[in-house]
Amino acid sequence: MAGKKKKSTGVLPLIIIVALAVILAVSASVASKLKNHVPSNPPGTLGNTAGNIYNKGLFCEDNGYIYFANSYDSGSLYVMKSDESEMKKLISAKVQYINTGGDYIYYYMADSKTSTGLGFIRRVMGIYRCKKNGKDAVTLSRDPSLEMVLIRDHIYYLDYDKTKGVHLGKLSTDGKEVSDVSNLAINPSGVYEDIIYYTNAENNHFLMVYDTVTDSMTELVRINMWNPIRLGNYIYYMDIDNNYRLCRYSLQNQEVEILTKDRIDCYNLNTDYIYYQKNDASNPALKRMAIDGSSEEIVAYGNYTAINMTDKYVYFQQFGDESTTYRTPSYGSINVSEFTAALEAAIEN
């Protein structure tokens, strides 16, 4: 009897160990699934504004915070409050096309280089997702991307494939679903609600709409345009047939208004103003005008690009210099200054 008791006491700890191992394995599996689960975003979720995406998506405002690529720190991902306070570094990588949705940031790692330790450099370009505190970064796609925007639970992006060429791709926020929307080079930047406004670059540059809910594409306006942005009942665009001047088309009256005769390189807008770069060989300038084309003003002389807008400031860079960022108030009087808060944060980091 004594021998049997000793045998049973040896089996019992083994059973307990096996049970604990099973419990730990199940717990780890559940924790992993919870960690990788991305909740659905509410209807109407847009990762960034059309104007910002057209300008590389270097700034993205969401619920009182701004996520941005700090030019003074090689384009690394930072966050700050809308008043430029409490600045913090999140990701040490050059980022573009910053989008936010729910508790996450989606971005394109533009040209980060990571040493392998074997005497060569490995590039880790691609679409990534991380939490808004910069943690738990996940690779969603390693494909080269030219533009990308988040619409609810999917990322629409210009994908490049050696066989297919440049085409419009679609990627779920958890990275599990990847598909081709079109084999055409459709730029998804001109987003408004659930609709992507784009030009038929393959044929005539007429204005097209892609409804991401019904997955349908239709022709809207037979005007040759570039970089369309919808604001209210107007489509703002660069007029291809007339030296890329800025115009707007009324969806209500089907009429075109010429906003400026300047040839422009890029532009962005809010409800009150349009900021644009005037293309002029002898006298280039970043300019501002009212949303109806009146009251043109000079913001800064020279060639500027990457015009990104937030509620308080318009941020921009001098063409050919990605290391310095300037800003001026989005509304009210023009007052250009360097983005010194970002420079100071970069020095601290």
C-alpha positions, 0 to 999 in steps of 0.5 A: 500500500505504501508503494502505491501511495508513493507512485500516485504522488509522483503522477499528480505533480506530472498532471499538474505540470501538464495542465499548467503547460496547456493553460499557459499555451492557451493563454499565450494563444489568446493573448497573441490573437487579442494583440493582433486583432484590430477592431473595426473603425466606425463608418466615415473613418478617413485616415487623413485629408486628401490635401495632405495625402497629395502632399506626402501625408507628412502631418495627420491630425486626430482628436487633439494630436498631430502625428508627423514626420520630423524633418529634423530627425530624418523624417522619424514619426513624432506626436504632439498636441495640436498646439505643438506642445508635449512633443514625443518621438514614436518611431525611428524611421522615415515615414510618409502618408501618415494615417490614423484610425481607432487606436492605430497609426498607419504609415509608409516607411519611405526609405529606412535602412537597417544594417544586417551586420554582414557588410550590406544594407537591407531596405525595409520599405513598406506599409506599417501599423503601430499603436498611437504610442508607437509600440507594437509596430507590424508590417502589413506590406513590403510592396513599394507604395506611392500613395496610401489612404485609410478608408474605414477598415482598408488601406487603398494604395498605389502598389507596384509590382514587376509583373502588373506595374503600378495599380490600385491595391487594397489592404485590410488593417490587420494585413490579412486581406490583400487584393487588387482593386484595379490594374490601372494606376488610380491615385487614391489620394482624392478621398471624400467620405467613402468615395475616391475622386481620381482622374483617368490617367490611362486615357483622358484625365476625366474625373472619375469616382470610385465608391469603396462601399459598392466597389464601383467606378463611374465617370463624373465630369469630362474635364481634363484635371489633376489632383482633384479635391472635393470640399462641400459641393465643389471639386477643386483641381489643376486644369491640365488644358490651361497650364495647370491653373487652379479651378473649381467645378460646382457639382450643384450647377455644373459650372467651372470657376477659374480661381487663379491663372497662375501655373501651380505645382501643388496645393492644399486647402481648408474651409477658408483658404487655398495654399499653393505653389506658383510655378514661375521661372523668374518669380516662384512663390508659395501663395494663399488665396480665399477659397473662392479665389479672391484675395491672393497673398504671398506666403513666401518667395521661392519654391516650396512643396509638401504643403500639409495643413492642420487646424492651427498651422500650415507646414511646408518645405523648400523644394530640394530641402527635406531637412527643414520645415516652415509654418504659418497660421492656417487662418488669419494673418500670414506669419512664416517661421521655422518649426523650431519646436520640432528641431528642439525635440530632434536635438533632445532625441 
